Amino acid sequence: MSRIAFILAASGLLFSAPPVLAQDSVRNACMPDIRKYCSAELATFSRDKVRACLIKNIKKTTPACQEAAKARRDAERAKKIGS
């Protein structure tokens, strides 16, 4: 039970807020890769550390994770341009 609570809490810390749909997509697509490549960073509950680790290891991740991360990046860029 505590492992499930840890995973849920860590999932909520993965990435900064907007855009929510892209964030959920990255979380869903990348969680297995994050557990595999970034477990130490995940244990810190630091979004920034997890995100940096995922970016560092993005070429090792699954195609689904890479696509979700690219969509998230594109959504963040679009938001900055629209601001």
Secondary structure as UniProt FT lines:
FT   HELIX           2..12
FT   HELIX           20..37
FT   HELIX           39..43
FT   TURN            44..45
FT   HELIX           47..56
FT   HELIX           58..60
FT   HELIX           63..82
//
